[in-house]
């Protein structure tokens, strides 16, 4: 495996901040892997000067401000699948949050990334959570294969975050199902989970006033109109009504609950105190819901980022008090961008909403009329990403449909590129830094021949694929552009001396870096990532 030589942390993890480096970092007994959903590199840097809590502490470790989710399909499930497998979605098999399987033995052909669609009576909306679609082992899976005494715990606000980081062999895995934190059928509810569920249930029975905005967020209060119903975003933030579980996901209480479960399981399971190294994966999801519902550049997002900084500070303080040798890595599953209406006000007049012409139903109708075909001609999950030729199309007509579809979509003024399966299967991976990858490189990193579409459609920069925001979401992610690809990657442990590496690295580099730190040998299947050297004294931490 090729090693990326870096300047590195300049102190022993558990030495005082004044001590000179004299030895490599000791092997941690607990790995804490945190993903903040939709925490772009832009968002991280925008508020960096204001951090005083956990994010401030992380900036005192190894800071990689230009981490990349390298692939084009920058959604929650693919992004989380890269963090602890060391592999791009092309290898993990998690090409999107949802894909189409026309051979699925049910009426609903849409497949959710974290479901088992073979369960009778299931659908992509009413599903049984499962890691069955994840093709690569996670760090926890590899640790348990090497030493069954290792414990693996995964806790998240979304099932797909918990699954994709926790993998196939987690001892405990808990996620929010819209009403409470749950796990696989038959799992006993630990006291730490039961306590948080009881607290959240009580909290949801009453209306919750909105916390006052931090002073630095006041300047971001600006009502921005969107949609056709006179709605605005940009504050002041409305209080949460009793029983509103959707708005609960945008409040500080959501991430606090996730961290409290994680902290409780660390304590009750005595993680980091056994004979083997343990790992806990934590998915903080509120930042994503805030970004979708309010956009990324308003007072709501400002308050959320500062809240994450504060609650992570409390969480890390508990970890340090435990005296367990631990290491933290924090990153994100993808970035995000603001709603086009505010972008237009603030200097991006090219920002716009998708006009609906690339919606699969619209493409299907146009092709059926053009080619005089009946039945399903083209299908897909949304106005970008994977498009599939319908099973109703005769085999002899499929090349004709593909050619017509590519021509039509390529001519659309909102489309940046259209790639066929042949383009992607025959693609030779780039040797350039990930920041310089072509659109084809990015799309190929997301391509799985068994699941991906016959065509991959990429929209132009700042085209938001939410045609109408009236339903609730005003902004999103999923594009191949750097505002959705760039995320921070931060390593820290008590006593670490900070350094910053501005050159591009990838989230797939996290697994081999952590594996080297605990002496875990990576065996087949091969991964895409490379080790980031965290030892300034010898430069040997990746060996």
Buried (B, 14 or more C-beta within 10 A) or exposed (E): EEBBEBEBBBBBBBBEEEEEBEEBBBEBBBBBBBBBBBBBBBBBEBBBEBBEBBBBBBBBBBBBBBBBBBBBBBBBBBBBBBBBBBBBBBBBBBBBBBBBBEEBEBEBBBBBBBBBBEEEEBBBEEBBBBBBBBBBBBBBBBBBEBBEEBBBBBBBBBBBBBBBBBBBBBBBBBBBEEEBBBBEEEEEBBEBBBBBBEBBEEBBEEEBEBEEBBEBBEEBBBEBEBBEEEBEBBBEBEEBEEEBBEBBBBBBBBBBBBBBBBBBBBEEBEBBBBEBBBBBBBBBBBBBBBBBBBBBBBBBBBBBBBBBBBBBBBBBEBBBEBEBBBBBBBBBBBBBBBBBBBBBBEEBEEBBBBBEBBBBEBBBEBBBEBBEBEEBBBBBBBBBBBBBBBEBBEEEBEEBBBEBBBEBBEEBEBBBBBBBBEBBEEBEEBEEEBBEBEBBBBBBBBBBEEBBBBBBBBBBBBBBBBBEBEEEBBBBBBBBBBBBBBBBBBBBBBBBBBBEBEEBBBBBBBBBBBBBBBEBEBEEEEBBBBBBBBBBBEBEBBE
